[in-house]
Amino acid sequence: MVQAKKAGLFYFVFVMYSYTTGGPFGIEGVVVSSGPGMALIYDLTLPFMWCIPMSLVAAELTTAMPVEGGFYRWVRVAFGDFWGFLAGWWNWCAAFLLCSAYAVLFADYLGFYFPQTQGWKHTLVAVVLIAIIAYVNIRGIQVVGLVATLLEMFVLLPVVALCVTGFMKWRFNPFLPLVPPHRPLFEVFGVGLALALWSYSGYEQLSTVAEEVDKPQRSYPRALALVVPLSIATYFFPTLCSLAALGNWHDWNTRYFADAAQAIGGLWLGVWMTAAAALSSVALLNSSVLSTTRMPFTLAQDGYLPSVLTRVHSRYGTPWVAIAFSAIIYALFSAETLTQLISLYIWLRIATSVLTFLAAWQLRRKKPDMPRPFCIPWGRKGLVYVVGAPLVMSGVALLGSDRFALRWGPVALLLGPLAYLIIRPPSRSPHVGCDA
C-alpha cells in the first residue's frame, strides 16, 4: 500500500491554524450579543478555560497514541466501543454542518462582488468549491498544507493592516460598555459564550491525521504551542483596535470586520478584508476536509462503516473514497444557508470534546504506564484543571443555547446511540496502528 507523504512542522502549523482559527472572522456577533468589554474579556480568558486545556490534552494523547483517527480512538481505548463510536459519529455528523457552512459562506462573500450569484448559482459555487478542496485533499496533507499556508498569508496581511491603522486612530475605550444595557444577564453570557467556544474549538481535531505528520510526538505539541497564542492574538487585537477606532459596538454583525476595515482604512482595505474573509472560509474548508474525512476512514477500518471507505489512492496514499463520499454529503447540505444548523454543530462538537477531555482522565487511570513523551503539567492538579474547567464551560454554553438548539441539539446527540444499535459490528479491538 502506498504511504501518504507526511507534512513537516511548518505546513502542519498552518493547517492547524487554518482549522482552529483561519482569521478573526465569525466572532463579530459576540461583540453585539455580549458587549464589547465582555467580548474582549472572552478573547483573553476563555482560552484558559477551553482551548489551552484541550491543547494540553491533545498534546499528551497524541504523543502517547499518534494514530489515524486521533481522539475517536483515544475515547474507544478509554471507554470502549460504544463511547468511542459516539465520539467518531458525532464528529462526522458535525462535519456535515461545518464544511457545508464554510462553502456556503464563501458563496455569500462572492455575492458581494457578483450580486447575480443567487439561487442555483449560489449552490453551484459552493458545490464546485467543495469539489476543488476534495481534490486538493486527495493529493495529500503536503498539498493541503501548501494551500493553507498561501491562503493564511493572504488573510493575515489585511488583518495586520487593520490593527495598525485602528491603533493609530484610537479614540474610544474599547471595553465600554462591559455588557449591553437592558439585556437579561444569562442571555448576555450564554449566547456569546457559545459562539466564543466555537471560535476557540478544534485543537484536538488534527489528531485524526497524526500518522500523516512527520514525527507527530514532537510536531503536535510544538504546533499547539505556536497556534494557541497566534489564535488569541488573531481574535483579540483586530477586535480591540476596531472598537478603539470606531466605538460603534452596536453596529457589529456577522461580517463586520470588512466594514470596520473600510471605515478605518478606506475602500482599498475594506475590499482587501472582504477578499481575505472569503479566502478564510476556503482555508477553513480545506483543513476541515482533511480532519473530518479521516473519521469515516477509521470508522470503516473498525467495522462500523462499509469497507470500501478504507480504500486509499494508488498514487497519493490518501483515503480518497472517504474524502469523495464525505464531499458528496457536504455538497448536499450546501443547498441551504445552515444558519440554525450551526447551533446544532455546537452541541455535537461540545459532546465530542467532553469525551476527549474525559478520555485523558480515564487513560491516566486505565493505562498509567503508557509512555507519554508529553505529559499534562502540574500533576493531578493539572489534570483536574484541564478536565474540570472545560466541563463547566460546556454546561454553561449548552444551557445558554438558543431555543432551536435547545430543542434539536439533544435529538442530534441521541441519533448517535441509535446509529450504534443499527450498525454496530461484533466487538473487537480498534485498528489503532500502534501499541495502545
N, C-alpha and C positions, 0 to 999 in steps of 0.2 A: 504494500500500500504506500502511495506517495505521501510523504510528510509535508505538511504546510510549512512555508518559510516563516521563521519566527521574527517577531518585532523586537528591536532593541529598546532601551530605556527612553531615548529621545522621542521616537514615534509613539511609544506607549503613553508617555506623559500627555501628549496632545490628544490621543484617543480618549484617555481618562478625563481630561479637562473638557473635551467637547461633549462627552456623555453626561458628566455631572453638572456642567455649567453652560458652556457654549457661548456665554456672553451675559450681560446684565438683563437681557430681555425676558419679560414674563413676570417679573416681580413688581412691576409698577402698581398692580392692584393692591398690594399690601399698604402702600402709602395712603390711598384714599379710604381703605377699609379699616385700617388700624391706626392711622395718623402718621405724620412724618417722623415724629420723635420715636414712636414705638417701632416703626419700620426700620429705622437706623439701629435701634437697640437690638431688634431681632437679628439684623445682619451681623452684629458683633458678638452677641451672646448665644444665639441658637446653635452655632457650630459646637460649642462646648457641651450642649445637651443632646446633640443629634449626630452631626457628621463626623466630629472628632471621635466619639465613641465607636461609630460604625467603622471609621478608617482603622482604628486600633484593632477591632475585632477582625476586620478583613485582612489586615497585615498578619496577625497571628495565625489565622486559619489558612491563609493562602500559603504561608511559608511552611506550615505543617502538612497541608494536603493540597499541593499545587496541581489540581486535576481539572479536566474539562467538565464543565457543569458547576464548578465552584460551590456556591452557597447551597444549591439544591442537594449536592452530595454530602456536604457537611451536616445538613439537617437530617439527612437519611441515616448517616452513620450514627448521629447523636440520638435520634428519637425513633428510628425505624421507618419502615416502608410508608406507612400512612402519612406521617407528617412530612417526610421527605417529598412524597408525591405532591402534597398540597403546596409546598414551597415552590416546586417547579411549575405546577399547573397555574397557580395564582400569578406567578411572574409572567408566564407565557400569555395568559389572558390579558394581563395588564399591558403587555406589549402590543396587542391588537389596537388598544386605545391610544397608546403613546405614539407609536410610529405613524399611525394614520393621522393623528393630530399634527405632527410635525410636517407631514406632506401637505395637509390642508392649510396650515399656517403659511407655508411657502407660497401656495397658490393665492392666499389672501394678500400677501405682500406684493406679489406680482400684479395683482389687480390695481394697486396704486399707480403703476406705470402704464398698464394696459386695461382700462376700465371695461373693455369688451370681454374680459376673461370672467364670464359668468356662466351659471348652469352647467351644461355638459362640458364646456371648455374648461371650467374650473376643476371639475373632476378629472378631466383628461390630463391636465397639468400635474395634478397630484399623483396620478397613476404612472405617468411617464417618469416622474422623479423617483418613485419607488422602484421602478424597473431599473433605472440607471444605477441607483445606490445598491440594489441587489447584485447587479453585475460587478460593481466595484468590490463588494464583499466576497463574491465568488472568487475573485482574483487573489484574496488573502489579506491577512492583517497588515502586511507591509504596505500594500496599496491603500488600504483603509487609513493607515497611519499617515501616509503621504498626503492624501486628500484632506484629512483632519488638520494637519499642520498648515497647509496652504490656506484653508478656509479660516482657521482661527487667527492666523497672522493678519488676514484682511479684516476680520471682525474687530480685533483688539485695537487697531490703529485709530479709528474714529472715536472709540471709547476713551482712549488716552487723550485725544484732542479735546473731547468734551470736558474731561476732568480738568485739564489745564486752563481752558477758556472759562469754564464755570468758576474755578477757583479765583481767577483774576477779576471776575465780576461779582465777587461775594458781597451781598447786600443784606441778606436776611439770616435770622437764626434758624438753621435747618431742623432743629429739634422741637420747634414750636409750631402748632400745639403738640403736646405729647400724644394725645388721643383725640379723635373727633368729638366735638362737643355734642351733647344731647343724643348720644347713641348708647344703647344697652352695653354694659361692660363686657359681658360674656361674648356678645356678638363682635365686639372690637377685638378681643383676644382670639376667639375661636376661628373665625373665617380667615383672618390674616395669618394666624399661626399655621393653619393647614396649607396655605399657599407657600409660606416660608419654608415649611418642612419639605414640601415638594421640591423647592429650589435647591435645598441642601441634601437631597437624597441621591442615592446611586453609587456610593463609594464601594459597595461590595459587589456591584453588578459585573464589573470587568473580571471578577474571579472566574466567570464562566469560560474565559479564554486563556486560563493560566498555562495550559500546555502549549499555547501558541506564542508565548512570550519568552524571550531569551533570559535564562536564569531568573525565573519568577520569584524565588526566595529572596533575591536581592532587589530585583526591579520593582516588585509590587510595593514594598514599604517605602522605597525611595520615591516612587511616583506619587504615592499618597502624601509624603512629606512636602513635595513641591506643589501638588494640585490643591490641597486644602487651603493653605494661605492665599494662593492665587485666586481661588474661588471667592473667599471672603472679601478680598480687595476688589474683585470684579463687581460684586453686588454693592459694597459699601460706598466706595468713592464716587462712582457716577451718580448715585442717589444723593449723597451728601452735596456734591458740587452743583447739581441741578437745582436742588431745593435752595441752596445758599444763594444762587444767582437769580432765581425766579420767584421763589416763595409762594408759588401757586399750587400748593399740595392738593387742593380740592379739584383741580382740573386734570389730575393724573388719571390715566386709563391703561388698558392692557398694553398698548403700543406707544406709550408716551415718550420714551427716550428719543425717538425720531423727532417729535415736536419740540422737545427740550433742546435738542441739538440745533435745530433751525432757529429757535428763539434766541439762543445764546451765541451761536457761531455763524448764523446766516444760512442761506439756502444751500450752499455747497456742502456744509456739514450735515444739514438735515437730509439731503439726498444720499450722502455717503452713509449716514447712520441707518437709513431705511434699507439700503442695499446690504449693509452689514447684518441687520436684523433678519433679512430674508436668507442670507447665506448661513447665519447662525442656525436656523431651522434645518438647513441641509446638513450642517455638521452634526447636529443632534441626531438627525435621522441616520446618518452614516454610522456613527458609533453605536446607536441603539440597535440597528440591524445586526451589527457584529455581536453584541452581547446577547440579545434575545433569541437569535436563531440557533444558538448552541443549546438552548433549553429543549426544543423538540428533538434535537440530535441525541442528547444524553438520555432523555426520557425514552426514546426508541431503543437506545443501547440497553437500557434496563428493562425493556419488555413492555412498557406502558403504551407505546405508540407503534404503528407499523414499522417493520424493519427497513422498509425502503428509505425511510428518513435517515438511516445511518450511512447511506452511500456517500462517498467522497469523490471529488473531482479527480480524474486520472492525471491531470497536469498540475493543478494547484493544491491538491490535498485538502480542500475545504469541503464541508458538508453541504454540497450545492443543492441537493434535493430539499433539505430542511430550510435552506435560505429561500429557494424558489417557492416552496409551499407557503412559508410564512409571508413572503411578499404578496402572494395572491390574496391572502386573508387581509393584509394591511390595505391592499388596493380596494377590496370590497367595502371596508369600513370608511375609506376616504370619500365616499359619496355623500357623507354627512358632515356637519360642522363639528359635532362631537363636544360641544361646549359642556353639556351636562355630564357626558360620559367621562370626561376628565376627572370629575369629582368621584366617580366610581373607581377610577385608576388609583386615587389616593388611598382608598380602602384596601385595594389589592396590594399596593406597594407597601403600606404600613404593615399589613399582615405578614408579608414575606420578610420584611426587615425584622419584625419582632421574633420570628422563628430563627433568624440568623443570630440575633443577639443571644437568645436562649441556648442556641447550639454551642456557643463559646463556653457558656457556663457548664452545660452538660458534658462536653468533651473534656473539660478540666477534671470532672468527677469520674467519667467513664474511662478515659484514656490519659491518666496523669503522667504516664511515662512516654507519651508520644513526643518525638523530637519537635521542638518549636524554635527554629532559628531566630524568630522574632517573638517576643512574649509581651503581652499587655503589662505595662509597668505598674509599680506601686502594690504588687502582691494582691492579696484578697480584696483590699480596699479599692484597688484599681478595677478589679473585675466587677465588684458591686457597682462602681460608678458607671462603667461602660454598658452594663445591662440595665441598671435601675433608672438612670436619667432618661434614656430613650423610651422606656416603658411608660413613664409618667407623661412625657410629651406626646406619645402616641394616643393615650387615653384622652387627653385634653383636646387634641386635634380632631379625633373622631367625634367626640361629643359636640364639638363646635361646627360640624359639617352643616351644609345647607340641607333643606328638607328633602330634596331629591336624593342626595347621597345617604341621608339617614334612613330613607325608605328602601332604597335599592342596593346600598352597599352591603348590608348583611345577606341579601339574596345572592349577590355576586360571589360572596365568600362561600355560601352553602352549596353552590354549584360544584365546588371542589370535591367535597366528600361524596356527592352524588356521582361525579365522574369516576372517582376511585372505585366505588362499588360496581360500576358498569364495566370498567376496562382493566381492573387490577389483574396482573398475571400471577402465577404461583410465586410465593415468596422466595427470593434469592438475594444474594449479596449484590450490592451496587457495583457497576462496572467502573470502578474509580480509577483504574490505571496506575495505581501506586499502592504502596503499603499503608493502608489507613488504620 
